[in-house]
Amino acid sequence: MKLQCKFLPQDDGCCGWYETLPPPPPSMPLRGNVRADWVVLGAGLAGLAAARRLAELKPNDDIALIDARRVGFSTAGRNSGFMIDLPHDLNSSDYTGDRTHDLEQIRLNRGAIDYMREIVQRHGIDCDWREQGKLHGAARDQGIRVLETFANGLSALGEPYRALNADDMQTITGTRFYKAGLHTPGCVLVQPAALVRGLSQALPENVQLFEDSPVRHINVGKPHVLVTDQGRIEAPRLVLANNAYAAQFEQLGLKGRLLPIYTYSSLTRQLSDAECARLGGDNSWALIPADPMGTTVRRMGDGRICIRNSFTYNPNVSTNDRQLARARAAHQSSFKRRFPMLSKVSFEYTWGGALCLTRNNGRPFGELAPGVFSALCQNALGLTGGTISGKLIAEYALGMESELLDIMLKQPKPAANPPYPLLGMGVRKALAWKEWRAGIER
């Protein structure tokens, strides 16, 4: 079986998280023939967790980890940096769903946070790790009703939260934009590109990382062979951790089941001391909108503000200048509505990144073909979902058993999508309608 890799990570704008880091050390691309016991495709959160866990459990095995770009450059370094512990279903009107599923999702998310916390602390990874929770903010009456529903759901789950009025929200954020809010304490905030870069630099000794090495095709067999422009890796076991880019692998049953949905972010320049004083509020906070299609906002401890909104369906897993310009204009409008006191603050960076979603919130977790294991599709929970998927797929491949693995294996498989071009028309129409319905929450 031959898998063609036509879609690879591109320069989807200028990612502020990555660009504000110090330059990385030189990469080591794949050259020549390499034989390993395991090969992991994709060095994002899932790939890094899978490679690490395999190395922990099989210290005498050789693990190869390969990525088309530098670690932190692609999707894993482009999210908003929320390690969310609670349910976060973008298909829901208030992020929650079935109670049993929500409780299981919480266990998976917190398992990921616990695993990541231990790694970050043990290796001293500098990623601005902050265990300060997140805000949910509402700017209109409809959003307030959504927060009330969300609060009722949290109470039913036995989860703590703090209700906030408009004055409370201004005290924290510095703006009068929000009429009400909730604070949930379990979310961890990170600088995502710094986190994944730090994880890659702290990998066990039996993991060999190859960056700047786009895989052109994969021969699935005994052994599996991954072919690049300058080399090849042979291994009897393959872990797929390339997320939305795996949607092109029709032979593995993935095509027509994964949805590459792009979302976009912009990061301001650093605020001056006078601008920080004019804004007021806390110097670090993170806010999710009451409407899932609204605007996510983060104020960073270094004085920058990140705005994230706008969604597009991009089946080729890349964006273009027109989409980036449109998103940047939407970010500017959203920023102006929230921070009129910062009218002279400009964006330094604008970028896009791919979410991998399914229509039924399912995951293609498990063994897709003999010796081919999937840690794909995090359904908008990239940091926690990727971490726990990677950790658990390693344990699954080695025949281990655990309560968390049982939960993961119970999750539904991805539902089939309508055929092209009906799928594209339907998804784009649904996104446009949902963004319109979000109103000023966007």
C-alpha positions as CSV (number, residue, x, y, z in Angstrom):
1,M,0.0,0.0,0.0
2,K,1.4,3.4,-1.0
3,L,0.3,6.6,0.7
4,Q,1.0,9.8,-1.2
5,C,1.7,12.9,0.9
6,K,0.5,15.7,-1.4
7,F,-0.4,18.2,1.3
8,L,2.5,19.4,3.6
9,P,2.8,22.2,6.1
10,Q,3.2,25.6,4.4
11,D,4.1,29.2,5.5
12,D,0.6,30.0,6.7
13,G,1.3,33.5,7.7
14,C,3.8,34.7,10.3
15,C,3.2,32.9,13.6
16,G,3.9,35.3,16.5
17,W,4.5,32.4,19.0
18,Y,7.3,31.0,16.9
19,E,8.8,34.3,15.7
20,T,9.1,35.8,19.2
21,L,11.3,32.8,20.3
22,P,15.1,32.9,20.0
23,P,16.3,31.2,16.8
24,P,16.4,27.4,17.2
25,P,19.7,25.4,16.8
26,P,20.3,24.0,13.4
27,S,18.0,21.2,12.4
28,M,19.0,17.6,11.5
29,P,17.2,16.6,8.3
30,L,16.9,13.0,7.3
31,R,19.7,11.9,5.0
32,G,20.4,8.4,3.8
33,N,18.8,5.2,5.1
34,V,17.7,4.9,8.7
35,R,16.3,1.8,10.4
36,A,14.3,2.1,13.6
37,D,12.0,0.0,15.7
38,W,9.3,2.7,15.6
39,V,8.7,5.7,13.4
40,V,6.4,8.6,14.4
41,L,5.2,10.9,11.6
42,G,4.6,14.5,12.9
43,A,6.4,16.2,15.8
44,G,3.5,18.1,17.2
45,L,1.9,17.4,20.6
46,A,0.7,13.9,19.7
47,G,4.0,12.9,18.0
48,L,6.2,14.2,20.8
49,A,4.1,12.4,23.4
50,A,4.0,9.2,21.5
51,A,7.8,9.2,20.9
52,R,8.5,10.0,24.5
53,R,6.2,7.4,25.9
54,L,7.5,4.7,23.5
55,A,11.0,5.6,24.7
56,E,10.0,5.5,28.3
57,L,8.4,2.0,27.9
58,K,11.0,0.6,25.5
59,P,14.3,2.2,26.5
60,N,16.2,-0.3,24.2
61,D,14.2,0.5,21.1
62,D,15.2,3.1,18.5
63,I,12.4,5.6,17.8
64,A,12.6,7.9,14.8
65,L,10.4,11.1,14.9
66,I,10.1,13.0,11.7
67,D,8.5,16.3,10.7
68,A,8.3,18.3,7.5
69,R,9.2,21.6,9.2
70,R,10.9,22.8,12.4
71,V,9.2,21.7,15.7
72,G,6.8,24.5,16.7
73,F,6.5,26.0,13.3
74,S,3.4,24.2,12.3
75,T,0.0,23.5,13.9
76,A,1.2,22.6,17.4
77,G,2.9,26.0,17.7
78,R,0.0,28.0,16.2
79,N,-2.8,27.4,18.7
80,S,-3.9,29.8,21.5
81,G,-2.0,28.0,24.2
82,F,-5.0,26.7,26.3
83,M,-4.5,23.3,28.0
84,I,-8.2,22.9,28.6
85,D,-9.4,20.5,31.3
86,L,-13.1,20.7,30.7
87,P,-15.3,19.7,27.7
88,H,-14.7,21.9,24.7
89,D,-17.0,20.8,21.9
90,L,-17.1,23.4,19.1
91,N,-20.2,21.7,17.7
92,S,-22.1,22.5,20.9
93,S,-23.7,25.9,21.6
94,D,-22.1,26.0,25.1
95,Y,-19.0,23.6,24.7
96,T,-20.7,20.8,26.8
97,G,-22.7,17.7,25.7
98,D,-23.6,14.3,27.1
99,R,-22.8,14.1,30.8
100,T,-21.0,10.7,30.7
101,H,-18.9,11.7,27.7
102,D,-18.1,15.1,29.4
103,L,-16.8,13.3,32.5
104,E,-14.7,11.0,30.5
105,Q,-13.3,13.9,28.5
106,I,-12.4,15.7,31.7
107,R,-10.4,12.6,32.8
108,L,-8.5,12.5,29.5
109,N,-7.8,16.2,29.6
110,R,-6.5,16.1,33.1
111,G,-4.5,13.0,32.4
112,A,-2.8,15.0,29.7
113,I,-2.1,18.0,31.9
114,D,-0.7,15.8,34.7
115,Y,1.6,14.1,32.2
116,M,2.8,17.4,30.6
117,R,3.2,19.1,34.0
118,E,5.6,16.5,35.1
119,I,7.7,16.7,31.9
120,V,7.8,20.5,32.0
121,Q,8.9,20.6,35.6
122,R,11.4,17.8,35.4
123,H,13.2,19.3,32.4
124,G,12.7,23.0,33.3
125,I,11.0,23.8,30.0
126,D,10.5,27.5,29.7
127,C,7.1,27.9,28.1
128,D,5.4,30.5,30.4
129,W,3.4,27.7,32.1
130,R,0.6,29.3,34.1
131,E,-2.0,27.4,36.1
132,Q,-4.4,30.3,36.4
133,G,-7.5,29.0,34.7
134,K,-9.5,30.6,31.9
135,L,-12.3,33.1,31.5
136,H,-15.5,32.6,29.5
137,G,-16.8,36.0,28.5
138,A,-20.2,37.2,27.2
139,A,-20.8,40.5,25.4
140,R,-24.6,40.3,24.9
141,D,-27.7,38.8,26.5
142,Q,-27.6,35.7,24.3
143,G,-24.0,35.0,25.5
144,I,-25.1,35.5,29.1
145,R,-27.8,32.8,28.6
146,V,-25.1,30.5,27.2
147,L,-22.9,31.1,30.2
148,E,-25.8,30.3,32.5
149,T,-26.3,27.0,30.6
150,F,-22.6,26.3,30.8
151,A,-22.6,27.0,34.6
152,N,-25.5,24.7,35.1
153,G,-23.6,22.0,33.2
154,L,-20.5,22.5,35.3
155,S,-22.6,22.2,38.5
156,A,-24.1,19.0,37.2
157,L,-20.5,17.7,36.6
158,G,-19.4,18.8,40.1
159,E,-16.9,21.2,38.6
160,P,-16.0,24.5,40.3
161,Y,-16.4,27.9,38.7
162,R,-16.8,31.6,39.7
163,A,-19.5,33.8,38.2
164,L,-18.3,37.3,37.2
165,N,-20.4,40.4,36.5
166,A,-19.4,43.3,34.2
167,D,-17.4,45.0,37.0
168,D,-15.5,41.8,37.8
169,M,-14.7,41.3,34.1
170,Q,-13.4,44.9,33.8
171,T,-11.2,44.4,36.9
172,I,-9.6,41.4,35.2
173,T,-9.5,42.4,31.5
174,G,-9.5,46.2,31.7
175,T,-12.3,46.5,29.2
176,R,-16.1,47.2,29.7
177,F,-16.8,45.0,26.6
178,Y,-18.0,42.0,28.6
179,K,-21.3,42.0,30.4
180,A,-20.6,38.8,32.3
181,G,-18.2,35.9,32.6
182,L,-17.2,32.7,34.3
183,H,-13.8,31.7,35.6
184,T,-12.9,28.0,35.6
185,P,-9.7,27.2,37.5
186,G,-8.3,24.0,35.8
187,C,-7.0,25.4,32.5
188,V,-3.2,25.7,32.1
189,L,-1.9,28.4,29.8
190,V,1.4,28.1,27.8
191,Q,3.3,29.6,25.0
192,P,2.6,26.8,22.6
193,A,5.6,27.1,20.3
194,A,8.0,27.3,23.3
195,L,6.3,24.2,24.8
196,V,6.7,22.0,21.8
197,R,10.2,23.2,21.1
198,G,11.2,22.5,24.7
199,L,9.6,19.1,24.5
200,S,11.7,18.3,21.4
201,Q,14.9,19.3,23.1
202,A,14.2,17.1,26.1
203,L,13.4,13.9,24.3
204,P,14.9,10.7,25.6
205,E,18.2,9.6,24.2
206,N,16.7,6.7,22.2
207,V,14.5,9.1,20.1
208,Q,16.1,10.6,17.0
209,L,14.4,13.7,15.7
210,F,14.5,14.6,12.0
211,E,13.2,18.1,11.1
212,D,12.9,19.9,7.7
213,S,12.2,16.4,6.2
214,P,8.9,16.3,4.3
215,V,7.8,12.8,3.7
216,R,6.7,12.4,0.1
217,H,5.2,9.0,0.3
218,I,4.8,6.0,2.6
219,N,5.0,2.4,1.6
220,V,2.9,0.5,4.2
221,G,4.2,-3.0,4.6
222,K,6.8,-5.2,6.3
223,P,8.6,-2.9,7.1
224,H,6.9,0.5,6.6
225,V,9.1,2.8,4.6
226,L,8.9,6.6,4.7
227,V,10.6,8.3,1.8
228,T,11.9,11.9,1.8
229,D,13.9,13.9,-0.8
230,Q,17.2,12.9,0.8
231,G,16.5,9.7,2.7
232,R,14.2,7.0,4.0
233,I,13.2,5.4,7.3
234,E,12.3,1.8,7.6
235,A,10.5,0.6,10.7
236,P,8.1,-2.3,11.5
237,R,5.7,0.1,13.4
238,L,4.4,3.5,12.3
239,V,2.5,6.0,14.5
240,L,0.6,8.6,12.5
241,A,0.5,11.9,14.4
242,N,0.2,14.3,11.4
243,N,-3.3,15.3,12.3
244,A,-5.3,17.1,9.5
245,Y,-2.6,16.1,6.9
246,A,-3.6,12.5,7.3
247,A,-7.0,13.3,5.8
248,Q,-5.4,12.6,2.4
249,F,-4.8,8.9,3.2
250,E,-7.8,7.3,1.6
251,Q,-6.4,3.8,1.8
252,L,-6.5,3.9,5.6
253,G,-10.1,5.0,5.6
254,L,-9.4,8.6,6.7
255,K,-10.3,10.5,3.5
256,G,-13.8,11.9,3.8
257,R,-13.9,11.6,7.6
258,L,-11.5,14.3,8.8
259,L,-12.3,18.0,8.4
260,P,-9.3,20.5,8.1
261,I,-10.8,23.7,9.5
262,Y,-8.5,26.7,9.6
263,T,-8.6,29.3,12.3
264,Y,-6.6,32.5,12.5
265,S,-4.7,34.6,15.1
266,S,-3.0,37.9,15.4
267,L,-0.5,39.1,18.0
268,T,0.1,42.7,18.9
269,R,3.4,44.5,19.4
270,Q,4.3,44.8,23.1
271,L,2.3,47.5,24.9
272,S,4.2,50.4,26.4
273,D,4.0,51.0,30.2
274,A,1.6,53.9,29.5
275,E,-0.7,51.7,27.4
276,C,-0.7,49.0,30.0
277,A,-1.6,51.6,32.6
278,R,-4.4,52.9,30.3
279,L,-5.8,49.4,29.9
280,G,-5.5,48.3,33.5
281,G,-6.6,44.9,34.5
282,D,-4.4,41.9,35.2
283,N,-1.2,41.5,33.2
284,S,-2.0,37.9,32.2
285,W,-5.4,36.4,31.4
286,A,-7.1,34.2,28.8
287,L,-10.7,34.3,27.6
288,I,-12.9,32.0,25.6
289,P,-16.0,33.5,24.1
290,A,-19.5,32.4,25.2
291,D,-20.2,31.6,21.5
292,P,-17.7,29.0,20.1
293,M,-17.4,31.1,16.9
294,G,-16.6,34.2,18.8
295,T,-13.2,35.7,19.6
296,T,-10.6,34.2,21.9
297,V,-8.4,36.7,23.7
298,R,-5.1,36.3,25.6
299,R,-3.2,39.0,27.4
300,M,0.4,37.8,27.8
301,G,2.7,38.6,30.7
302,D,5.1,40.2,28.2
303,G,2.6,42.9,27.3
304,R,1.2,41.5,24.1
305,I,-2.4,40.7,23.3
306,C,-3.5,37.8,21.1
307,I,-6.8,37.8,19.1
308,R,-8.1,34.6,17.6
309,N,-11.3,34.2,15.4
310,S,-12.4,33.4,11.8
311,F,-12.8,29.9,10.4
312,T,-12.4,28.6,6.9
313,Y,-12.7,25.1,5.4
314,N,-9.3,24.4,3.7
315,P,-9.2,20.7,2.5
316,N,-5.7,21.3,1.1
317,V,-4.5,22.1,4.6
318,S,-3.1,25.5,3.8
319,T,-4.3,29.1,3.7
320,N,-3.6,32.0,1.3
321,D,-2.9,35.7,1.4
322,R,-6.6,36.6,0.8
323,Q,-7.8,34.6,3.7
324,L,-5.0,35.9,6.0
325,A,-5.9,39.5,5.0
326,R,-9.6,38.9,5.7
327,A,-8.8,37.4,9.1
328,R,-6.4,40.2,10.0
329,A,-9.2,42.8,9.2
330,A,-11.6,40.8,11.4
331,H,-9.0,40.7,14.2
332,Q,-8.6,44.5,14.0
333,S,-12.3,45.0,14.3
334,S,-12.6,42.7,17.2
335,F,-9.6,44.3,18.9
336,K,-11.0,47.8,18.5
337,R,-14.4,46.8,20.0
338,R,-12.7,45.4,23.0
339,F,-9.9,47.8,23.5
340,P,-10.8,51.3,22.3
341,M,-8.3,52.7,24.7
342,L,-5.5,51.0,22.7
343,S,-6.4,52.6,19.3
344,K,-2.7,53.0,18.3
345,V,-1.7,49.4,19.1
346,S,-1.0,47.4,15.9
347,F,-0.6,43.7,15.1
348,E,2.9,42.5,14.5
349,Y,2.0,38.9,13.4
350,T,-1.0,37.2,11.7
351,W,-1.2,33.5,11.0
352,G,-3.4,30.5,10.4
353,G,-3.4,27.0,11.7
354,A,-5.4,23.9,11.0
355,L,-7.9,22.3,13.4
356,C,-8.7,18.7,12.7
357,L,-12.4,18.0,13.4
358,T,-14.9,15.3,12.8
359,R,-18.7,15.8,12.4
360,N,-19.5,13.5,15.3
361,N,-16.5,14.5,17.5
362,G,-15.1,11.0,17.0
363,R,-11.4,10.0,16.7
364,P,-9.7,7.5,14.5
365,F,-7.7,6.2,17.5
366,G,-6.1,2.7,17.3
367,E,-4.6,0.4,14.7
368,L,-5.6,1.4,11.1
369,A,-3.6,-1.3,9.4
370,P,-1.1,-3.9,10.6
371,G,1.6,-2.0,12.5
372,V,0.1,1.4,11.7
373,F,-1.3,3.3,14.7
374,S,-3.3,6.5,14.8
375,A,-3.1,9.3,17.3
376,L,-5.0,11.7,14.9
377,C,-7.7,14.3,15.3
378,Q,-8.0,16.3,18.5
379,N,-11.3,18.1,17.8
380,A,-10.1,21.5,18.9
381,L,-8.4,20.2,22.0
382,G,-4.9,20.3,20.4
383,L,-2.7,20.6,23.5
384,T,-4.5,18.2,25.9
385,G,-6.0,16.0,23.1
386,G,-2.7,15.7,21.3
387,T,-0.8,14.9,24.5
388,I,-3.1,12.2,25.7
389,S,-3.6,10.7,22.3
390,G,0.1,10.4,21.8
391,K,0.7,8.9,25.2
392,L,-2.1,6.4,25.0
393,I,-1.4,5.3,21.5
394,A,2.1,4.2,22.6
395,E,0.6,2.3,25.5
396,Y,-2.0,0.7,23.2
397,A,0.6,-0.3,20.6
398,L,2.5,-2.1,23.4
399,G,-0.6,-4.0,24.7
400,M,-0.9,-2.0,28.0
401,E,-4.3,-1.5,29.7
402,S,-5.5,1.4,31.7
403,E,-8.8,3.3,32.6
404,L,-7.8,6.2,30.4
405,L,-7.1,3.9,27.5
406,D,-10.5,2.3,28.0
407,I,-12.1,5.7,27.8
408,M,-10.2,6.6,24.6
409,L,-11.1,3.3,22.9
410,K,-14.8,3.9,23.8
411,Q,-14.9,7.1,21.8
412,P,-16.8,6.9,18.5
413,K,-14.9,6.6,15.2
414,P,-15.2,9.5,12.8
415,A,-18.5,9.7,10.9
416,A,-18.3,9.8,7.1
417,N,-18.8,13.2,5.5
418,P,-21.0,14.0,2.5
419,P,-19.2,13.7,-0.9
420,Y,-17.4,16.5,-2.5
421,P,-18.4,19.2,-3.6
422,L,-21.5,19.0,-1.3
423,L,-19.2,18.8,1.8
424,G,-17.3,22.0,0.9
425,M,-20.5,23.9,0.2
426,G,-22.2,22.7,3.4
427,V,-19.2,23.3,5.7
428,R,-18.6,26.8,4.3
429,K,-22.2,27.7,4.6
430,A,-22.4,26.4,8.2
431,L,-19.3,28.4,9.2
432,A,-20.6,31.6,7.7
433,W,-23.9,31.2,9.4
434,K,-22.4,30.4,12.8
435,E,-20.0,33.4,12.5
436,W,-22.9,35.7,11.6
437,R,-24.9,34.3,14.6
438,A,-22.0,35.0,16.9
439,G,-22.6,38.8,16.3
440,I,-20.5,41.0,18.5
441,E,-19.1,38.0,20.4
442,R,-16.8,37.8,17.3
